[in-house]
Amino acid sequence: MDHVKSNLKILSAIEKLTIPLNPPVRSFEKSIRSTPLRILISVLLSSRTKDAVTMGASERLFTAADTPEKILSLGEEKISQLIYPVGFFKQKAKNILKIAEYLAETGNEVPSDMDKLISLPGVGRKTANLVRSLAFGIPSISVDIHVFRISKRLGWASGDKPEIVEEELRELFPESSWNNVNQTLVGFGQTICKPVNPSCDLCTISDKCNYFQELNILSEKNDKS
């Protein structure tokens, strides 16, 4: 259990470091929590898109239509206009229409079941996990590019696929903390532990980071050569 406590301590340190920096993920998740439908559609919109752009698109869409029936009445072209410029907005508009159609036919209830969620167009495991976490409070770990990258840098995961990293993280943290892993690591990735030129000088957990240690070793080798 010592490794579990150590991992939780690192996660807490990351959270304390990033909260004052107001990472976009916190504003994004707060802005979409009104209904399971808005959470589902907003998370779908967020793929390959910055949180600020997603927030604007979600606000425009749900101001115009906040039920599956109303979304259906908009039509694909109008939805595309409302959600632009999110990434792949045309395909996402098609998926939103299909999801709205499914929900209208099944009682307007967004499913919480993993298999039902990933059967929806445009919804993969990452999206489904985040919807389950944000909309239903179901313990889940959503592995996006930030969670994947940081987990590898910290030595928490070695898998080469998100679903493998998810399983590794589930083994490292108690279920009660799963819902905090994504937001904490995404915020860290948005502010400090960026893909290129991470701010290691500002990081308070660099002594626990394999990536940082490797950088130091490489730097020492270069200094000696």
QUIKAFEN-V810031 format. One record per residue. N is the residue number from 1. OMEGA is omega in whole degrees, -180 to 180 (none if undefined). D_CENTER is the distance of its C-alpha to the mean C-alpha in whole Angstrom. Layout:
((N:OMEGA:D_CENTER) (N:OMEGA:D_CENTER))
This chain:
((1:-179:27) (2:-179:28) (3:177:25) (4:179:22) (5:179:24) (6:179:23) (7:178:20) (8:179:19) (9:178:21) (10:179:19) (11:178:16) (12:179:18) (13:178:19) (14:-180:16) (15:180:15) (16:180:19) (17:-171:19) (18:-178:16) (19:179:16) (20:-179:19) (21:177:18) (22:-180:16) (23:-177:12) (24:-177:11) (25:-178:8) (26:178:11) (27:-180:13) (28:-177:10) (29:178:9) (30:-175:13) (31:-173:14) (32:-170:13) (33:-175:14) (34:-179:17) (35:175:18) (36:179:16) (37:-180:17) (38:178:15) (39:-179:12) (40:-177:12) (41:-179:13) (42:178:11) (43:176:8) (44:180:10) (45:-171:11) (46:-179:8) (47:-180:9) (48:-176:11) (49:177:11) (50:-175:11) (51:-179:10) (52:178:14) (53:179:15) (54:180:12) (55:179:14) (56:-180:17) (57:179:17) (58:180:16) (59:180:19) (60:-178:21) (61:-175:20) (62:169:20) (63:-180:23) (64:-176:25) (65:-176:24) (66:174:23) (67:178:24) (68:-179:24) (69:180:27) (70:177:27) (71:178:24) (72:-177:27) (73:180:29) (74:-176:28) (75:-174:28) (76:-177:26) (77:-180:27) (78:178:27) (79:179:23) (80:-180:23) (81:-177:24) (82:-176:22) (83:176:19) (84:12:20) (85:176:19) (86:180:16) (87:179:15) (88:-173:17) (89:-179:18) (90:178:21) (91:179:20) (92:177:17) (93:177:20) (94:-179:22) (95:179:19) (96:178:19) (97:-180:23) (98:177:23) (99:179:20) (100:179:22) (101:179:25) (102:-178:24) (103:179:23) (104:-179:27) (105:-175:28) (106:174:27) (107:175:27) (108:-179:24) (109:175:22) (110:-178:19) (111:175:19) (112:-180:17) (113:-178:18) (114:-177:16) (115:179:19) (116:179:19) (117:-177:16) (118:174:16) (119:180:19) (120:-178:18) (121:178:18) (122:-177:15) (123:175:13) (124:-177:12) (125:180:11) (126:-180:7) (127:-178:7) (128:179:10) (129:-179:9) (130:177:6) (131:179:10) (132:180:12) (133:-173:10) (134:-174:10) (135:-172:13) (136:179:15) (137:179:15) (138:-180:15) (139:-176:14) (140:175:11) (141:180:9) (142:-176:6) (143:174:7) (144:-176:5) (145:180:8) (146:-180:8) (147:179:8) (148:-177:10) (149:-174:13) (150:178:13) (151:179:14) (152:-179:16) (153:-179:18) (154:-178:18) (155:179:20) (156:-177:18) (157:178:17) (158:-177:19) (159:-179:18) (160:177:18) (161:-178:15) (162:-178:12) (163:177:14) (164:177:16) (165:177:14) (166:-180:12) (167:179:16) (168:-180:17) (169:178:15) (170:178:16) (171:-175:19) (172:-176:19) (173:176:17) (174:-177:19) (175:-178:18) (176:-178:18) (177:-175:15) (178:-176:13) (179:180:11) (180:-175:11) (181:-176:10) (182:-176:6) (183:-178:7) (184:-178:10) (185:176:9) (186:178:7) (187:177:10) (188:180:12) (189:180:11) (190:-172:11) (191:-173:15) (192:-173:16) (193:-176:15) (194:-178:15) (195:-179:15) (196:-180:19) (197:177:21) (198:-177:19) (199:-178:21) (200:-180:22) (201:179:25) (202:-173:23) (203:-179:21) (204:-179:23) (205:-177:22) (206:179:23) (207:178:26) (208:-171:23) (209:178:22) (210:-179:23) (211:180:22) (212:179:24) (213:179:27) (214:177:27) (215:179:27) (216:179:30) (217:180:32) (218:-180:31) (219:179:33) (220:178:36) (221:180:37) (222:180:37) (223:-177:39) (224:-177:41) (225:none:42))
